[in-house]
Amino acid sequence: MRTKKLYFITQAAMIAAIYIVMTMFINTFNLASGSIQIRISEALTVLPFFTPAAVPGLFIGCLLSNLLTGAMLPDVVFGSLATLLGALGSYALRKHSFLVTLPPVIANMAIIPFVLRYAYGLTFIVHGVDVSIPFQALTVGAGEVVSCCILGTVLIKALTPYRHIIFQTDADPEQGSAMARNMANNK
């Protein structure tokens, strides 16, 4: 039982670390935040399809990424909550590989435009009308579709053949290590 808890914590920590590295990489191109963002680390929000450890891992990874990239406090709080809600939704839809990509898109489209408008003051005025929220919902949504739906689907397809080796939730982790060694030896 203790081994399973340790394995869960380790998986969550690894997912958080990968999320942070991916966010820091894409941040060098100024694509991790703002109206136009393609946070490639959001592709990891499909990982609840494979393991429940992804839910806390994604939340912690997003929280730390937002802190490390210098996000304002409302962005740290609400941006991380958007990722948490998306991950929980993905976990709830884990039986459907395509639908699992949608909750992060919806959560970010619903929350992040308000963060951009009210925390960062990003406004878009068209003919005297503030269209900031709908415009930013579209731009954030487009970035999330690229990250979650496209890259996330590729990630699901790439990891599915190895899911029992990488994401062991029911089996003994030692058994999986032995399976991985056997596969490597058979190549």
Stockholm file with secondary structure:
# STOCKHOLM 1.0

chainA/1-187         MRTKKLYFITQAAMIAAIYIVMTMFINTFNLASGSIQIRISEALTVLPFFTPAAVPGLFIGCLLSNLLTGAMLPDVVFGSLATLLGALGSYALRKHSFLVTLPPVIANMAIIPFVLRYAYGLTFIVHGVDVSIPFQALTVGAGEVVSCCILGTVLIKALTPYRHIIFQTDADPEQGSAMARNMANNK
#=GR chainA/1-187 SS CHHHHHHHHHHHHHHHHHHHHHHHHHHTTTCSSSSSCCCGGGGGGGGGGTCTTHHHHHHHHHHHHHHHTTCCHHIIIIIHHHHHHHHHHHHHTTTCTTGGGHHHHHHHHHHHHHHHHHTSCCCCEETTEECHHHHHHHHHHHHHIIIIIIIHHHHHHHHGGGHHHHCCSSSCHHHHHHHHHHHHHHC
#=GC SS_cons         CHHHHHHHHHHHHHHHHHHHHHHHHHHTTTCSSSSSCCCGGGGGGGGGGTCTTHHHHHHHHHHHHHHHTTCCHHIIIIIHHHHHHHHHHHHHTTTCTTGGGHHHHHHHHHHHHHHHHHTSCCCCEETTEECHHHHHHHHHHHHHIIIIIIIHHHHHHHHGGGHHHHCCSSSCHHHHHHHHHHHHHHC
//
